[in-house]
Amino acid sequence: MFYYLIKLVLSAGIIVVVTETAKRNNFAASIIHSLPLTSLLAFIWLYVEKKDTALIANHAFGTFWFVLPTLPMFLVLPWLLRQGWGFWAALGVCIVGTVGLYFVTMKLLKVAGVDL
C-alpha cells in the first residue's frame, strides 16, 4: 500500500510542479513539461514491479509512435487561442483532432506491419 502511495505522490507531484512553475516562469515550465517524465516514471514502475525489460522495450516503442499524433496539438492549441477561440473550444478541437490522428496512426502502423 505504501508503494502505491509513493507512486501516486510522485506522479501527481510532477503535474503540480509544472503548473506551479508555469505561474512563475513559463520557459522553465515548458522545459519540464516537455521532458518525458511520465514515460520515465512508467518505465521505472514497470521495472520495479515486473523486472520485464521486454515489456518496457515494447512500451517505449509504442509510446514513440503514439507521441507523434499528439505533437500537432502543441501547435494548433496556441494558434486557436491566439485567433480568439475560447480555451474549452480550442481544447475540444485539439482533443478531437488528436483522437482522429491516433486512429490514422493506428491504421498506418497496421499497413506498415508495425506490431504494437
C-alpha positions in Angstrom: 0.0 0.0 0.0 2.8 2.4 0.9 4.4 1.7 -2.5 1.2 2.8 -4.3 1.1 6.0 -2.2 4.7 6.8 -3.2 3.7 6.2 -6.9 0.7 8.5 -6.6 2.5 11.3 -4.8 5.5 11.3 -7.2 3.3 11.0 -10.3 0.9 13.7 -9.2 3.7 15.9 -8.0 5.0 16.3 -11.5 1.8 17.9 -12.6 1.8 20.2 -9.5 5.4 21.2 -10.2 4.7 22.0 -13.8 1.6 24.1 -13.2 3.2 26.0 -10.2 6.4 26.6 -12.2 4.3 27.9 -15.2 2.8 30.6 -13.0 6.2 32.0 -12.3 8.4 31.0 -15.2 6.7 29.7 -18.4 10.0 28.9 -20.1 11.2 26.6 -17.3 7.8 25.0 -17.0 7.8 24.3 -20.8 11.1 22.6 -20.5 9.9 20.5 -17.5 6.7 19.7 -19.3 8.4 18.6 -22.4 10.5 16.1 -20.6 9.1 12.5 -20.8 8.7 12.4 -17.1 5.5 10.4 -17.2 7.1 7.8 -19.5 10.2 7.6 -17.4 8.2 7.1 -14.3 6.1 4.4 -16.0 9.3 2.6 -17.1 10.7 2.8 -13.6 7.4 1.5 -12.0 7.2 -1.3 -14.6 10.8 -2.3 -13.9 10.4 -2.2 -10.2 7.2 -4.2 -10.3 7.9 -6.7 -13.2 11.6 -6.7 -13.9 10.5 -7.3 -17.5 12.7 -5.4 -19.9 10.9 -6.8 -22.9 7.7 -5.3 -21.6 9.5 -1.9 -21.1 11.0 -2.1 -24.6 7.6 -2.7 -26.1 6.0 0.0 -24.1 8.8 2.5 -25.1 8.4 1.5 -28.8 4.6 2.0 -28.6 5.0 5.3 -26.8 7.2 6.6 -29.6 4.5 6.0 -32.2 1.7 7.5 -30.1 3.6 10.6 -29.2 3.7 11.6 -32.9 -0.1 12.2 -33.3 -0.1 14.4 -30.1 2.5 16.8 -31.5 0.2 18.9 -33.7 -1.9 19.8 -30.7 1.0 21.8 -29.3 0.9 24.0 -32.4 -2.9 24.0 -33.0 -3.9 24.9 -29.4 -1.8 28.1 -29.2 -2.8 29.1 -32.7 -6.5 28.7 -31.9 -6.2 30.6 -28.7 -4.3 33.4 -30.4 -7.1 33.5 -33.0 -9.6 34.3 -30.2 -11.0 30.9 -29.6 -12.1 30.2 -26.1 -10.0 27.8 -24.1 -12.5 25.0 -23.8 -13.5 25.1 -27.5 -9.8 25.1 -28.6 -9.0 22.3 -26.3 -12.0 20.3 -27.5 -10.9 20.7 -31.1 -7.4 19.6 -30.2 -8.7 16.6 -28.3 -10.9 15.5 -31.2 -8.1 16.1 -33.7 -5.6 14.1 -31.6 -8.1 11.2 -31.3 -8.5 11.3 -35.1 -4.7 11.3 -35.6 -4.4 8.3 -33.2 -6.8 6.4 -35.4 -4.9 7.4 -38.5 -1.6 6.4 -36.9 -3.0 3.0 -35.9 -4.1 2.4 -39.5 -0.8 3.5 -40.9 1.1 1.3 -38.5 -1.0 -1.7 -39.3 -0.5 -1.1 -43.1 3.3 -0.8 -42.4 3.3 -4.0 -40.5 4.3 -2.4 -37.2 3.0 -4.6 -34.4 2.4 -2.9 -31.1 
